[in-house]
Structure formats: structure tokens, C-alpha cells
């Protein structure tokens, strides 16, 4: 097929593109595998709204697989400790030092955000409890409110 012939993308090709991006394939490898130009690959990525960062030699998905459960503060601190320990090794290149710096920063930020999240959940739980108590109080007040019955005020019930 000539590089100038236009052919519409099939759903299968779009899924293959997604899979190859997630597996970390380069744009040239994806283009070769799908029989398309690199420009067509970049355009389709943009049109599909896929979060991809294009660097000199690779494509990186910006979407992140979310864990089913939040890691604990202890797990975040273990990651931080591991990054600090690795940073003490002699002969690290700049890329590895930068990567360790990112890991350490992410672990610190995660621990801070997790603490805030836990506080917000506690506040939310307390508010829910107060709303429930308020609803019960409002219902009791309504049940005990005097009503008119043939011109006479009803007596509140004793509890």
C-alpha cells in the first residue's frame, strides 16, 4: 500500500493502537505494524483523545492504572525509603537520579494527600452522623408538636 493512499481506521486497528501504546511501543513500530505513517498514528492518537506524551524516541501513555485500594502511609514511606536507599548507590546516572527524585517527591506528596483524605473522610462520616441525629430530632419534634383537634390542642405525649 502506498504511503499516500488513505484508508479509514477500523475499530480493530484502533484497539491495536491502544494496546501497543499501553505496552510502550514506539510510534515507528506502531506505524509499521498497522501499515500507516507516523503522522497518521499521531493524528489518530489526538483524535481518540488518548493521553500520550511524545518524546524523541517513544510514546508514553499518560493514563494511569488506578489501584483498587489506596496504599497506606506505611507503603508510601517504604517507597520513599527504597528511593532514598537506592540514591545512596555510587555511579547513578542523571536519569536514574531524576527518577529517584520523582519517586521520593511522589511518596511525600502521596503521604500528605492520604492524611488529608483520611481527615476528610472522618469529617464526612461525622457530618453524616450529625445529619442522621438531626433527622431523628426533627421527626421527634414533629411527632410531639401540638395539633388542633376540633379546636382543642392535643397534649404532647410523654416519653
Helices and strands as residue ranges (DSSP letters): H 11-22, H 27-34, H 38-48, E 52-54, E 59-61, H 73-87, H 94-144, E 148-149, E 152-153
